[in-house]
């Protein structure tokens, strides 16, 4: 049990938390190209669907490459948004509205799940002898605000939550499963509807392994919880979840998918090449190195919450819904990441919703020393980061400091920094807000339990908005294939046939398909071949009695290791 006064659970003004969430969610979605790697691949699948036929919609893939990108929901959403909004804001910007929808839906689900858990009797503060303890609604809202701030403060989500990847739909689906399971404790039919919808979203946006793990984790949470869910929740969630699992395979047969493409779709759904039957040492190594920075400050707060609430003297403390439900989903997601052949930062996204909910319950019991550490660490770190972003931007625009400008020119040859009034004003405004937040936090001693998160969430938002205003042209120049694509299109003879793209990566193929009107196909019979390695071209030519003639060689300015080569294939 915890001791709190009503003053400690005053909610954040709605306008502040709404503005923070909206600014964070929309910053970085517009005024840029698809970025290497996963962002370009995800957009490439959406772009192919937008221009394609029914086959492309049933089995999402990149143009000219018979390889499934996996379950179709993210690509359905992106292609539909391109269809609706590309005429106004462009195809790439329209597709990234998919990321915004997933992000805001996940944030809303996390908030409401925490709010419902925070209203439960087993987590309420002790009744004070003289009264003045918070009521259930105020306490639940404060914890929900804390969970949302923790979610926004997660450093690793900043870039990944603004990319067009299937993991955004998975993030949304898992968050909705959490909300639906909690909602089912008091409203079985409504909770079952949301849980089933979340499971359907996961099934239609991920592989079969993750989908089954999420279902299993939810079942374990329900069985282990001391607050039993009713039959109506079970029935509703099961029916809708099964529909979600069945939709894609049914489409294979309804539209009489060719056998070869059906096998491709099945391989994409099973995702066998990306999974292992035992935990992967590569994934374990990746987690051990990257998780701590990626999930800051979520993981320390979650650890404190588990340590406190897990040792509550009441029987069955670990079976309480506020621990049991999110912890089960977190463990299931963690197992999935560990069994990945080689996990990356995008895979870690699915760990954050559960951890954010658990972490929110640490706020009432945080010691003053921990609050001060989180505050000052965030204040110091994000102030230094903001200062560095401003200094480097100044060097790009003015050439001063000279040493910084020289380093930029060396790493990004050909880039010319330009002054943008709108970006400057937005960056100046967000910096001013940051200084005001820091001044508010340091000039007074607020008692609200969410006070230690305002600096962290505001700092993450500050960092991301500054990068997406002052640095956006630089980052876009470093990560886009647009200049290379333009130069490639200029050297390919007009009216010719296709270009064999078998030897280039999916991000390159997706980018070239979007930025050019060339005919790209994984076909060795094409009269031209695009490759990164001279040996690949020679290895193809010799056994096929053909010669290859180098027509073009180029690379992105920011990538010194990449070399793209276009060969003319000449029969002997």
KOLSEMI-302180 format. One record per residue (C-alpha): x, z, y. Coordinates in steps of 0.2 Angstrom, whole numbers, plus 2048, in hexadecimal, padded with zeros to 3 digits. Last residue first. Example, Ala and Ser with C-alpha at 12.3 -4.5 7.8 and 13.67 -1.06 7.14 Angstrom:
KOLSEMI-302180
node X = 844, Z = 824, Y = 7FB
node X = 83E, Z = 827, Y = 7EA
END
This chain:
KOLSEMI-302180
node X = 88D, Z = 681, Y = 7BC
node X = 87D, Z = 688, Y = 7C4
node X = 880, Z = 68F, Y = 7D5
node X = 879, Z = 6A0, Y = 7DA
node X = 87C, Z = 6A3, Y = 7ED
node X = 881, Z = 6B5, Y = 7F0
node X = 87B, Z = 6C1, Y = 7FD
node X = 886, Z = 6D1, Y = 7FE
node X = 881, Z = 6E3, Y = 804
node X = 88F, Z = 6EF, Y = 805
node X = 88B, Z = 702, Y = 806
node X = 89A, Z = 70E, Y = 807
node X = 89B, Z = 70E, Y = 81A
node X = 889, Z = 712, Y = 81D
node X = 885, Z = 716, Y = 830
node X = 887, Z = 704, Y = 835
node X = 87C, Z = 6FD, Y = 827
node X = 885, Z = 6F0, Y = 81D
node X = 889, Z = 6DE, Y = 81D
node X = 890, Z = 6CF, Y = 812
node X = 889, Z = 6BE, Y = 812
node X = 88A, Z = 6AD, Y = 809
node X = 895, Z = 6B2, Y = 7FA
node X = 895, Z = 6A4, Y = 7ED
node X = 890, Z = 6A8, Y = 7DB
node X = 893, Z = 69C, Y = 7CC
node X = 888, Z = 69A, Y = 7BD
node X = 88B, Z = 698, Y = 7AB
node X = 87F, Z = 6A7, Y = 7A7
node X = 88D, Z = 6B2, Y = 79E
node X = 898, Z = 6B0, Y = 7AE
node X = 88C, Z = 6B1, Y = 7BC
node X = 884, Z = 6C2, Y = 7B8
node X = 894, Z = 6CC, Y = 7B7
node X = 89A, Z = 6C3, Y = 7C6
node X = 88C, Z = 6C8, Y = 7D1
node X = 88D, Z = 6DA, Y = 7CA
node X = 8A0, Z = 6DA, Y = 7CD
node X = 89D, Z = 6D6, Y = 7E0
node X = 893, Z = 6E6, Y = 7E2
node X = 885, Z = 6EA, Y = 7EE
node X = 879, Z = 6DB, Y = 7E9
node X = 86E, Z = 6CE, Y = 7EF
node X = 86D, Z = 6BE, Y = 7E5
node X = 867, Z = 6AD, Y = 7EA
node X = 860, Z = 69E, Y = 7E0
node X = 854, Z = 6A9, Y = 7D7
node X = 855, Z = 6A8, Y = 7C4
node X = 85C, Z = 6BA, Y = 7C2
node X = 84B, Z = 6C0, Y = 7C8
node X = 848, Z = 6D1, Y = 7CF
node X = 83E, Z = 6CA, Y = 7DE
node X = 840, Z = 6C8, Y = 7F1
node X = 838, Z = 6BA, Y = 7FA
node X = 83D, Z = 6BC, Y = 80C
node X = 831, Z = 6C1, Y = 81A
node X = 83D, Z = 6CE, Y = 821
node X = 83B, Z = 6E0, Y = 827
node X = 82F, Z = 6E6, Y = 81A
node X = 836, Z = 6DE, Y = 80A
node X = 848, Z = 6E2, Y = 810
node X = 843, Z = 6F4, Y = 812
node X = 83B, Z = 6F6, Y = 801
node X = 849, Z = 6ED, Y = 7F8
node X = 856, Z = 6F8, Y = 801
node X = 84D, Z = 708, Y = 7FC
node X = 84A, Z = 702, Y = 7EA
node X = 85D, Z = 6FF, Y = 7E8
node X = 865, Z = 6EE, Y = 7E6
node X = 86B, Z = 6E5, Y = 7D6
node X = 85B, Z = 6DD, Y = 7D1
node X = 857, Z = 6D6, Y = 7E2
node X = 858, Z = 6C4, Y = 7DD
node X = 854, Z = 6BA, Y = 7ED
node X = 846, Z = 6AD, Y = 7EC
node X = 845, Z = 69B, Y = 7F0
node X = 84A, Z = 691, Y = 7FF
node X = 840, Z = 68B, Y = 80D
node X = 84C, Z = 692, Y = 81A
node X = 85E, Z = 696, Y = 815
node X = 862, Z = 6A9, Y = 815
node X = 86E, Z = 6AD, Y = 823
node X = 862, Z = 6B3, Y = 830
node X = 857, Z = 6BD, Y = 824
node X = 866, Z = 6C7, Y = 820
node X = 86A, Z = 6CB, Y = 832
node X = 859, Z = 6D1, Y = 835
node X = 859, Z = 6DC, Y = 825
node X = 86A, Z = 6E4, Y = 82A
node X = 863, Z = 6E8, Y = 83B
node X = 852, Z = 6EF, Y = 834
node X = 85A, Z = 6F9, Y = 825
node X = 857, Z = 70A, Y = 82E
node X = 85F, Z = 71B, Y = 82B
node X = 86E, Z = 71B, Y = 838
node X = 864, Z = 712, Y = 846
node X = 855, Z = 71D, Y = 843
node X = 85F, Z = 72C, Y = 844
node X = 867, Z = 727, Y = 854
node X = 857, Z = 721, Y = 85C
node X = 84E, Z = 731, Y = 857
node X = 85C, Z = 73C, Y = 85E
node X = 854, Z = 742, Y = 86E
node X = 842, Z = 741, Y = 868
node X = 841, Z = 744, Y = 855
node X = 850, Z = 74F, Y = 855
node X = 84A, Z = 75A, Y = 863
node X = 839, Z = 75B, Y = 85B
node X = 841, Z = 760, Y = 84A
node X = 84C, Z = 76E, Y = 852
node X = 83E, Z = 775, Y = 85D
node X = 832, Z = 775, Y = 84E
node X = 83E, Z = 77E, Y = 843
node X = 842, Z = 78A, Y = 852
node X = 82F, Z = 78E, Y = 855
node X = 82C, Z = 792, Y = 843
node X = 83C, Z = 79D, Y = 842
node X = 839, Z = 7A6, Y = 853
node X = 826, Z = 7A9, Y = 850
node X = 82A, Z = 7AF, Y = 83E
node X = 830, Z = 7C1, Y = 843
node X = 821, Z = 7C4, Y = 84D
node X = 814, Z = 7C2, Y = 83F
node X = 812, Z = 7D5, Y = 83C
node X = 80C, Z = 7D7, Y = 84E
node X = 815, Z = 7E5, Y = 857
node X = 81C, Z = 7DC, Y = 865
node X = 82C, Z = 7E3, Y = 86C
node X = 82F, Z = 7DB, Y = 87D
node X = 83C, Z = 7D1, Y = 886
node X = 844, Z = 7CA, Y = 877
node X = 835, Z = 7C1, Y = 86F
node X = 82D, Z = 7BB, Y = 87F
node X = 83E, Z = 7B5, Y = 885
node X = 841, Z = 7AC, Y = 875
node X = 830, Z = 7A4, Y = 876
node X = 832, Z = 79F, Y = 888
node X = 843, Z = 797, Y = 883
node X = 83B, Z = 78D, Y = 875
node X = 82D, Z = 787, Y = 880
node X = 83A, Z = 781, Y = 88D
node X = 843, Z = 778, Y = 87F
node X = 833, Z = 770, Y = 879
node X = 830, Z = 76A, Y = 88B
node X = 841, Z = 763, Y = 88D
node X = 840, Z = 759, Y = 87D
node X = 82F, Z = 752, Y = 882
node X = 836, Z = 74D, Y = 893
node X = 845, Z = 745, Y = 88C
node X = 83C, Z = 73C, Y = 87F
node X = 830, Z = 735, Y = 88C
node X = 83E, Z = 730, Y = 898
node X = 848, Z = 727, Y = 88B
node X = 85B, Z = 725, Y = 88F
node X = 864, Z = 719, Y = 884
node X = 872, Z = 71B, Y = 877
node X = 87A, Z = 70B, Y = 871
node X = 87E, Z = 70B, Y = 85E
node X = 88A, Z = 6FD, Y = 859
node X = 896, Z = 708, Y = 84F
node X = 88D, Z = 718, Y = 849
node X = 89A, Z = 724, Y = 842
node X = 8A8, Z = 71F, Y = 84E
node X = 89C, Z = 71D, Y = 85D
node X = 895, Z = 72E, Y = 85A
node X = 8A7, Z = 735, Y = 859
node X = 8AC, Z = 72D, Y = 869
node X = 89C, Z = 734, Y = 872
node X = 8A1, Z = 746, Y = 86C
node X = 8B3, Z = 744, Y = 872
node X = 8AD, Z = 73D, Y = 883
node X = 8A2, Z = 74C, Y = 887
node X = 89A, Z = 741, Y = 890
node X = 896, Z = 72F, Y = 88B
node X = 886, Z = 730, Y = 895
node X = 878, Z = 72D, Y = 889
node X = 881, Z = 730, Y = 878
node X = 88B, Z = 73F, Y = 87F
node X = 87B, Z = 747, Y = 886
node X = 872, Z = 745, Y = 876
node X = 881, Z = 74E, Y = 86D
node X = 880, Z = 75C, Y = 87A
node X = 86D, Z = 75D, Y = 878
node X = 86D, Z = 75E, Y = 865
node X = 87B, Z = 76A, Y = 865
node X = 872, Z = 776, Y = 871
node X = 862, Z = 775, Y = 866
node X = 86D, Z = 779, Y = 856
node X = 875, Z = 788, Y = 85F
node X = 864, Z = 78E, Y = 865
node X = 85D, Z = 78B, Y = 854
node X = 86A, Z = 796, Y = 84B
node X = 86B, Z = 7A4, Y = 858
node X = 858, Z = 7A7, Y = 859
node X = 855, Z = 7A4, Y = 846
node X = 863, Z = 7B1, Y = 842
node X = 85D, Z = 7BD, Y = 850
node X = 84B, Z = 7BD, Y = 84A
node X = 84E, Z = 7BD, Y = 837
node X = 85B, Z = 7CC, Y = 839
node X = 84F, Z = 7D5, Y = 845
node X = 841, Z = 7D4, Y = 839
node X = 84C, Z = 7DA, Y = 82B
node X = 852, Z = 7E9, Y = 834
node X = 840, Z = 7ED, Y = 83A
node X = 83B, Z = 7EE, Y = 827
node X = 82F, Z = 7E2, Y = 821
node X = 820, Z = 7EA, Y = 818
node X = 811, Z = 7E1, Y = 821
node X = 81A, Z = 7D0, Y = 821
node X = 81F, Z = 7D0, Y = 80F
node X = 80D, Z = 7C9, Y = 80A
node X = 811, Z = 7B9, Y = 813
node X = 81F, Z = 7B5, Y = 807
node X = 814, Z = 7B4, Y = 7F8
node X = 809, Z = 7A7, Y = 802
node X = 819, Z = 79D, Y = 808
node X = 820, Z = 79E, Y = 7F6
node X = 811, Z = 795, Y = 7EF
node X = 811, Z = 787, Y = 7FC
node X = 824, Z = 785, Y = 7FC
node X = 828, Z = 781, Y = 7EA
node X = 821, Z = 76F, Y = 7EA
node X = 82D, Z = 76A, Y = 7F8
node X = 83C, Z = 76D, Y = 7ED
node X = 83A, Z = 75C, Y = 7E4
node X = 83D, Z = 753, Y = 7F5
node X = 84D, Z = 75C, Y = 7F7
node X = 854, Z = 755, Y = 7E7
node X = 854, Z = 759, Y = 7D4
node X = 85E, Z = 74F, Y = 7C7
node X = 857, Z = 74D, Y = 7B6
node X = 848, Z = 758, Y = 7BB
node X = 846, Z = 766, Y = 7AF
node X = 84B, Z = 773, Y = 7BC
node X = 83E, Z = 76C, Y = 7C9
node X = 830, Z = 76D, Y = 7BC
node X = 834, Z = 77F, Y = 7B8
node X = 834, Z = 783, Y = 7CA
node X = 823, Z = 77C, Y = 7CC
node X = 81C, Z = 786, Y = 7BE
node X = 825, Z = 796, Y = 7C5
node X = 81D, Z = 793, Y = 7D6
node X = 80C, Z = 790, Y = 7CF
node X = 80D, Z = 7A0, Y = 7C5
node X = 813, Z = 7A9, Y = 7D5
node X = 805, Z = 7A2, Y = 7E0
node X = 7F7, Z = 7A9, Y = 7D4
node X = 7FF, Z = 7B9, Y = 7CE
node X = 805, Z = 7C0, Y = 7DE
node X = 7F6, Z = 7C0, Y = 7EA
node X = 7EB, Z = 7C0, Y = 7DA
node X = 7F0, Z = 7D1, Y = 7D4
node X = 7F7, Z = 7D0, Y = 7C3
node X = 809, Z = 7D5, Y = 7C8
node X = 801, Z = 7E6, Y = 7CE
node X = 7F9, Z = 7E9, Y = 7BD
node X = 7F7, Z = 7FB, Y = 7BF
node X = 7F9, Z = 802, Y = 7D0
node X = 80A, Z = 809, Y = 7D4
node X = 80F, Z = 7FA, Y = 7DF
node X = 820, Z = 7F4, Y = 7D8
node X = 81B, Z = 7E2, Y = 7D8
node X = 815, Z = 7E3, Y = 7EA
node X = 825, Z = 7E8, Y = 7F1
node X = 832, Z = 7DE, Y = 7E7
node X = 826, Z = 7CE, Y = 7E7
node X = 824, Z = 7CF, Y = 7FA
node X = 837, Z = 7D2, Y = 7FD
node X = 83B, Z = 7C3, Y = 7F2
node X = 82E, Z = 7B8, Y = 7FB
node X = 835, Z = 7BD, Y = 80C
node X = 847, Z = 7B8, Y = 806
node X = 840, Z = 7A8, Y = 7FF
node X = 836, Z = 7A1, Y = 80E
node X = 843, Z = 7A3, Y = 81C
node X = 84C, Z = 798, Y = 817
node X = 846, Z = 78C, Y = 809
node X = 852, Z = 77E, Y = 80B
node X = 861, Z = 78A, Y = 80F
node X = 85F, Z = 794, Y = 7FF
node X = 859, Z = 785, Y = 7F4
node X = 868, Z = 77A, Y = 7F7
node X = 877, Z = 781, Y = 7EC
node X = 86E, Z = 78A, Y = 7DE
node X = 860, Z = 77D, Y = 7DE
node X = 86C, Z = 76E, Y = 7DC
node X = 876, Z = 777, Y = 7CF
node X = 866, Z = 77A, Y = 7C5
node X = 861, Z = 768, Y = 7C7
node X = 872, Z = 761, Y = 7C1
node X = 872, Z = 76E, Y = 7B2
node X = 861, Z = 767, Y = 7AD
node X = 855, Z = 773, Y = 7A4
node X = 851, Z = 76C, Y = 793
node X = 845, Z = 75D, Y = 78E
node X = 84B, Z = 753, Y = 79D
node X = 841, Z = 74A, Y = 7AA
node X = 844, Z = 73B, Y = 7B5
node X = 846, Z = 72E, Y = 7A7
node X = 835, Z = 734, Y = 7A0
node X = 82A, Z = 731, Y = 7AF
node X = 81B, Z = 732, Y = 7A4
node X = 811, Z = 72A, Y = 7B2
node X = 81E, Z = 71D, Y = 7B6
node X = 820, Z = 719, Y = 7A4
node X = 80D, Z = 717, Y = 7A2
node X = 80C, Z = 70B, Y = 7B1
node X = 81A, Z = 700, Y = 7AA
node X = 812, Z = 700, Y = 799
node X = 801, Z = 6FB, Y = 7A1
node X = 80B, Z = 6ED, Y = 7AB
node X = 811, Z = 6E6, Y = 79B
node X = 800, Z = 6E7, Y = 793
node X = 7F7, Z = 6DE, Y = 7A1
node X = 7EB, Z = 6E9, Y = 7AA
node X = 7D9, Z = 6E5, Y = 7A5
node X = 7D2, Z = 6EC, Y = 7B6
node X = 7C7, Z = 6F9, Y = 7AD
node X = 7D5, Z = 6FC, Y = 7A1
node X = 7E3, Z = 701, Y = 7AC
node X = 7D6, Z = 709, Y = 7B8
node X = 7D2, Z = 715, Y = 7AB
node X = 7E4, Z = 71B, Y = 7AA
node X = 7E4, Z = 71F, Y = 7BC
node X = 7D3, Z = 728, Y = 7BD
node X = 7D5, Z = 733, Y = 7AE
node X = 7E0, Z = 741, Y = 7B4
node X = 7D6, Z = 743, Y = 7C4
node X = 7C6, Z = 743, Y = 7BA
node X = 7CD, Z = 750, Y = 7AF
node X = 7D1, Z = 75B, Y = 7BF
node X = 7BF, Z = 758, Y = 7C5
node X = 7B7, Z = 75E, Y = 7B4
node X = 7C3, Z = 76D, Y = 7B2
node X = 7C2, Z = 773, Y = 7C4
node X = 7AF, Z = 773, Y = 7C2
node X = 7AE, Z = 77B, Y = 7B1
node X = 7BB, Z = 789, Y = 7B4
node X = 7B4, Z = 78D, Y = 7C5
node X = 7A2, Z = 78F, Y = 7BE
node X = 7A9, Z = 799, Y = 7AF
node X = 7AF, Z = 7A7, Y = 7BB
node X = 7C0, Z = 7AC, Y = 7C1
node X = 7C7, Z = 7BC, Y = 7BC
node X = 7D0, Z = 7C8, Y = 7C8
node X = 7DD, Z = 7D0, Y = 7BE
node X = 7E7, Z = 7C0, Y = 7BE
node X = 7F0, Z = 7BB, Y = 7AE
node X = 7E3, Z = 7AF, Y = 7A7
node X = 7E1, Z = 7A7, Y = 7B8
node X = 7F3, Z = 7A6, Y = 7BC
node X = 7F7, Z = 79F, Y = 7AB
node X = 7E9, Z = 791, Y = 7AD
node X = 7F0, Z = 78D, Y = 7BE
node X = 802, Z = 78B, Y = 7B7
node X = 7FC, Z = 780, Y = 7A9
node X = 7F3, Z = 775, Y = 7B5
node X = 802, Z = 774, Y = 7C0
node X = 80D, Z = 771, Y = 7B1
node X = 802, Z = 763, Y = 7AA
node X = 802, Z = 75A, Y = 7BB
node X = 815, Z = 75C, Y = 7BD
node X = 818, Z = 754, Y = 7AC
node X = 80B, Z = 746, Y = 7AE
node X = 814, Z = 73F, Y = 7BD
node X = 80F, Z = 742, Y = 7CF
node X = 802, Z = 73B, Y = 7DC
node X = 7F2, Z = 739, Y = 7D2
node X = 7F4, Z = 748, Y = 7C7
node X = 7F9, Z = 753, Y = 7D6
node X = 7E9, Z = 74D, Y = 7DF
node X = 7DE, Z = 750, Y = 7D0
node X = 7E5, Z = 761, Y = 7CE
node X = 7E1, Z = 765, Y = 7E1
node X = 7D0, Z = 75E, Y = 7DF
node X = 7CC, Z = 768, Y = 7D0
node X = 7D2, Z = 778, Y = 7D9
node X = 7C8, Z = 773, Y = 7E8
node X = 7B8, Z = 771, Y = 7DE
node X = 7BB, Z = 780, Y = 7D3
node X = 7BD, Z = 78B, Y = 7E3
node X = 7AC, Z = 784, Y = 7EA
node X = 7A3, Z = 788, Y = 7D9
node X = 7AB, Z = 799, Y = 7D6
node X = 7A9, Z = 7A0, Y = 7E8
node X = 7B1, Z = 7B1, Y = 7E8
node X = 7C1, Z = 7AF, Y = 7DC
node X = 7BF, Z = 79C, Y = 7DD
node X = 7C6, Z = 79C, Y = 7EE
node X = 7D7, Z = 7A2, Y = 7E8
node X = 7D7, Z = 794, Y = 7DA
node X = 7D2, Z = 788, Y = 7E7
node X = 7DF, Z = 78D, Y = 7F4
node X = 7ED, Z = 78C, Y = 7E8
node X = 7E7, Z = 77B, Y = 7E1
node X = 7E6, Z = 775, Y = 7F2
node X = 7F8, Z = 779, Y = 7F6
node X = 7FD, Z = 771, Y = 7E6
node X = 7F4, Z = 761, Y = 7EB
node X = 7FB, Z = 760, Y = 7FC
node X = 80D, Z = 763, Y = 7F7
node X = 80A, Z = 756, Y = 7E9
node X = 803, Z = 74A, Y = 7F6
node X = 813, Z = 74D, Y = 801
node X = 81E, Z = 74B, Y = 7F1
node X = 818, Z = 739, Y = 7F0
node X = 823, Z = 734, Y = 7FE
node X = 81F, Z = 72D, Y = 80F
node X = 82B, Z = 738, Y = 819
node X = 826, Z = 746, Y = 826
node X = 826, Z = 755, Y = 81B
node X = 838, Z = 751, Y = 814
node X = 83F, Z = 752, Y = 826
node X = 83A, Z = 763, Y = 82B
node X = 836, Z = 76A, Y = 819
node X = 847, Z = 771, Y = 816
node X = 847, Z = 77D, Y = 825
node X = 837, Z = 786, Y = 81F
node X = 831, Z = 78D, Y = 830
node X = 821, Z = 784, Y = 82F
node X = 81C, Z = 78B, Y = 81E
node X = 821, Z = 79C, Y = 824
node X = 816, Z = 79A, Y = 833
node X = 808, Z = 795, Y = 828
node X = 80A, Z = 7A4, Y = 81D
node X = 80B, Z = 7AF, Y = 82C
node X = 7FB, Z = 7A8, Y = 834
node X = 7F3, Z = 7AC, Y = 823
node X = 7F9, Z = 7BE, Y = 823
node X = 7F2, Z = 7C0, Y = 834
node X = 7E1, Z = 7B8, Y = 82F
node X = 7E0, Z = 7C3, Y = 820
node X = 7E4, Z = 7D3, Y = 82A
node X = 7D7, Z = 7CF, Y = 837
node X = 7CA, Z = 7CB, Y = 82A
node X = 7CD, Z = 7DB, Y = 820
node X = 7CC, Z = 7E7, Y = 82F
node X = 7DC, Z = 7EE, Y = 836
node X = 7DF, Z = 801, Y = 836
node X = 7DA, Z = 80A, Y = 845
node X = 7D4, Z = 81A, Y = 83D
node X = 7DA, Z = 82B, Y = 840
node X = 7DF, Z = 82F, Y = 82E
node X = 7E4, Z = 81D, Y = 82C
node X = 7DD, Z = 812, Y = 81E
node X = 7EB, Z = 80B, Y = 814
node X = 7EE, Z = 7F8, Y = 816
node X = 7E4, Z = 7EC, Y = 80C
node X = 7ED, Z = 7E2, Y = 7FE
node X = 7E2, Z = 7E8, Y = 7EF
node X = 7D2, Z = 7E6, Y = 7F9
node X = 7D3, Z = 7D3, Y = 7FB
node X = 7D3, Z = 7CC, Y = 80D
node X = 7E5, Z = 7C7, Y = 80C
node X = 7E2, Z = 7BC, Y = 7FD
node X = 7D4, Z = 7B2, Y = 806
node X = 7DF, Z = 7B0, Y = 816
node X = 7EE, Z = 7AB, Y = 80B
node X = 7E4, Z = 79D, Y = 802
node X = 7DD, Z = 798, Y = 813
node X = 7EE, Z = 796, Y = 81C
node X = 7F6, Z = 78D, Y = 80D
node X = 7E7, Z = 781, Y = 80B
node X = 7E8, Z = 77D, Y = 81E
node X = 7FB, Z = 77A, Y = 81D
node X = 7F9, Z = 76F, Y = 80E
node X = 7EB, Z = 764, Y = 816
node X = 7F6, Z = 763, Y = 826
node X = 805, Z = 75D, Y = 81C
node X = 7FC, Z = 750, Y = 811
node X = 7F2, Z = 749, Y = 820
node X = 802, Z = 747, Y = 82A
node X = 80C, Z = 73F, Y = 81C
node X = 7FE, Z = 732, Y = 81A
node X = 7FF, Z = 72F, Y = 82C
node X = 810, Z = 728, Y = 828
node X = 808, Z = 718, Y = 822
node X = 801, Z = 715, Y = 833
node X = 812, Z = 717, Y = 83B
node X = 81A, Z = 70B, Y = 82F
node X = 80C, Z = 6FE, Y = 830
node X = 80B, Z = 6FD, Y = 843
node X = 801, Z = 708, Y = 850
node X = 7F1, Z = 6FF, Y = 854
node X = 7F0, Z = 6F1, Y = 847
node X = 7F8, Z = 6FC, Y = 83A
node X = 7EA, Z = 708, Y = 83B
node X = 7DD, Z = 705, Y = 82E
node X = 7E6, Z = 6FA, Y = 822
node X = 7F6, Z = 704, Y = 824
node X = 7EC, Z = 714, Y = 820
node X = 7E5, Z = 70C, Y = 811
node X = 7F6, Z = 707, Y = 80B
node X = 7FC, Z = 719, Y = 80D
node X = 7EE, Z = 721, Y = 804
node X = 7EE, Z = 715, Y = 7F6
node X = 801, Z = 717, Y = 7F5
node X = 800, Z = 72A, Y = 7F5
node X = 7F2, Z = 72A, Y = 7E7
node X = 7FB, Z = 71D, Y = 7DB
node X = 805, Z = 727, Y = 7CE
node X = 816, Z = 721, Y = 7CB
node X = 821, Z = 714, Y = 7D4
node X = 81F, Z = 708, Y = 7C6
node X = 82D, Z = 6FB, Y = 7C3
node X = 82A, Z = 6E9, Y = 7C2
node X = 833, Z = 6E5, Y = 7D2
node X = 82F, Z = 6D6, Y = 7DD
node X = 826, Z = 6E1, Y = 7EB
node X = 828, Z = 6F3, Y = 7E7
node X = 81C, Z = 6FC, Y = 7DB
node X = 80B, Z = 704, Y = 7DA
node X = 802, Z = 700, Y = 7CA
node X = 7EF, Z = 6FF, Y = 7CD
node X = 7F0, Z = 6FA, Y = 7E0
node X = 7FE, Z = 6ED, Y = 7DC
node X = 7F3, Z = 6E6, Y = 7CE
node X = 7E4, Z = 6E5, Y = 7DA
node X = 7ED, Z = 6D9, Y = 7E6
node X = 7FB, Z = 6DC, Y = 7F3
node X = 7FE, Z = 6DD, Y = 805
node X = 7F9, Z = 6EF, Y = 808
node X = 7FF, Z = 6F4, Y = 7F6
node X = 811, Z = 6ED, Y = 7FA
node X = 811, Z = 6F6, Y = 80A
node X = 80C, Z = 707, Y = 802
node X = 81A, Z = 705, Y = 7F5
node X = 827, Z = 701, Y = 802
node X = 821, Z = 710, Y = 80C
node X = 826, Z = 71B, Y = 7FE
node X = 836, Z = 712, Y = 7FB
node X = 83B, Z = 713, Y = 80D
node X = 837, Z = 725, Y = 80F
node X = 841, Z = 729, Y = 7FE
node X = 851, Z = 721, Y = 804
node X = 854, Z = 71B, Y = 812
node X = 849, Z = 71C, Y = 821
node X = 839, Z = 712, Y = 825
node X = 83A, Z = 70E, Y = 837
node X = 836, Z = 719, Y = 846
node X = 82B, Z = 71B, Y = 855
node X = 81F, Z = 727, Y = 84C
node X = 81F, Z = 735, Y = 83F
node X = 82D, Z = 73F, Y = 846
node X = 822, Z = 74C, Y = 84E
node X = 810, Z = 74C, Y = 847
node X = 811, Z = 75B, Y = 83C
node X = 81C, Z = 766, Y = 847
node X = 812, Z = 763, Y = 857
node X = 801, Z = 765, Y = 84D
node X = 807, Z = 776, Y = 845
node X = 80E, Z = 77D, Y = 855
node X = 7FF, Z = 778, Y = 85F
node X = 7F3, Z = 780, Y = 853
node X = 7FD, Z = 790, Y = 852
node X = 7FD, Z = 792, Y = 865
node X = 7EB, Z = 78D, Y = 868
node X = 7E5, Z = 799, Y = 85B
node X = 7ED, Z = 7A8, Y = 864
node X = 7F7, Z = 7B1, Y = 856
node X = 7ED, Z = 7BE, Y = 84D
node X = 7ED, Z = 7D0, Y = 851
node X = 7F3, Z = 7D9, Y = 841
node X = 7FF, Z = 7E6, Y = 848
node X = 7F3, Z = 7EC, Y = 855
node X = 7E6, Z = 7F0, Y = 847
node X = 7F3, Z = 7FD, Y = 841
node X = 7FC, Z = 7FB, Y = 831
node X = 802, Z = 806, Y = 822
node X = 805, Z = 7FD, Y = 812
node X = 800, Z = 800, Y = 800
END
